[in-house]
């Protein structure tokens, strides 16, 4: 996790070889730390006002989604149910 904190600020670099190295490092940390930790970092910038920031964060989110979309379901933000829609994921609340 500490290594991720050192790698993450470099996602805004402009040189192609650094961008590829950072994306590969984030991909490796997704495998080792789990997609939930990386997803929580990526969710913060998905709707940033700056377009350049959004593009980078959406690229990371798509990388996480393609690599392990099934494991990310438990880490998505929860919303309360309203009168028309049910957003609750009841299956995730089951324990043995």
C-alpha positions as CSV (number, residue, x, y, z in Angstrom):
1,X,0.0,0.0,0.0
2,X,2.9,2.4,0.7
3,X,4.3,1.7,-2.7
4,X,1.0,2.6,-4.2
5,X,1.1,6.0,-2.4
6,X,4.5,6.6,-4.1
7,X,3.4,5.5,-7.5
8,X,-0.1,7.2,-7.6
9,X,1.1,10.8,-8.0
10,X,2.9,9.9,-11.2
11,X,-0.3,9.1,-13.1
12,X,-0.2,12.7,-14.4
13,X,3.2,12.4,-16.0
14,X,3.4,13.2,-19.7
15,X,6.3,11.1,-21.0
16,X,5.1,7.8,-22.6
17,X,7.6,5.5,-20.9
18,X,6.7,6.8,-17.4
19,X,3.0,6.5,-18.2
20,X,3.5,2.9,-19.2
21,X,5.6,2.1,-16.2
22,X,3.0,3.7,-13.8
23,X,0.1,1.8,-15.5
24,X,2.0,-1.5,-15.2
25,X,2.7,-0.8,-11.6
26,X,-0.9,0.0,-10.9
27,X,-1.9,-3.2,-12.7
28,X,0.5,-5.2,-10.6
29,X,-0.8,-3.7,-7.4
30,X,-4.3,-4.5,-8.5
31,X,-3.3,-8.1,-8.7
32,X,-1.4,-8.1,-5.4
33,X,-3.5,-5.7,-3.2
34,X,-6.9,-6.5,-4.8
35,X,-9.0,-4.4,-7.1
36,X,-11.0,-2.8,-4.2
37,X,-8.1,-0.8,-2.9
38,X,-7.2,0.5,-6.4
39,X,-10.9,1.2,-7.1
40,X,-11.2,3.3,-4.0
41,X,-8.3,5.4,-5.3
42,X,-9.8,5.7,-8.8
43,X,-13.3,6.6,-7.8
44,X,-12.1,9.9,-6.4
45,X,-11.2,11.3,-9.8
46,X,-13.8,9.9,-12.2
47,X,-15.9,13.1,-12.1
48,X,-13.2,15.7,-11.6
49,X,-13.8,19.0,-13.3
50,X,-10.6,18.9,-15.3
51,X,-10.9,16.8,-18.5
52,X,-7.3,15.6,-18.4
53,X,-7.7,14.3,-14.9
54,X,-10.9,12.5,-15.8
55,X,-9.3,10.8,-18.8
56,X,-6.5,9.4,-16.7
57,X,-8.8,8.2,-13.9
58,X,-11.3,6.6,-16.4
59,X,-8.4,4.8,-18.1
60,X,-7.4,3.4,-14.7
61,X,-11.0,2.5,-13.9
62,X,-11.4,0.7,-17.3
63,X,-8.2,-1.2,-16.6
64,X,-9.6,-2.3,-13.2
65,X,-13.0,-3.2,-14.8
66,X,-11.5,-5.3,-17.5
67,X,-9.1,-7.1,-15.2
68,X,-11.5,-7.9,-12.3
69,X,-15.0,-6.6,-12.8
70,X,-16.6,-9.4,-10.6
71,X,-14.4,-8.6,-7.6
72,X,-15.3,-4.8,-7.7
73,X,-19.0,-5.2,-7.0
74,X,-18.4,-5.4,-3.2
75,X,-16.5,-2.1,-3.3
76,X,-18.9,0.1,-5.2
77,X,-20.5,2.9,-3.2
78,X,-23.9,2.0,-1.6
79,X,-27.0,4.1,-2.2
80,X,-30.2,4.0,-0.1
81,X,-33.2,2.5,-1.7
82,X,-35.9,4.9,-2.9
83,X,-39.6,4.2,-3.7
84,X,-38.9,3.3,-7.3
85,X,-35.5,1.5,-7.3
86,X,-33.7,-1.0,-5.1
87,X,-30.0,-0.3,-4.9
88,X,-29.2,-2.6,-2.0
89,X,-27.0,-5.6,-2.7
90,X,-28.5,-8.1,-0.2
91,X,-26.3,-11.0,-1.4
92,X,-23.2,-9.2,-0.1
93,X,-24.7,-8.9,3.4
94,X,-25.0,-12.6,3.8
95,X,-22.6,-14.3,6.2
96,X,-22.2,-17.9,7.2
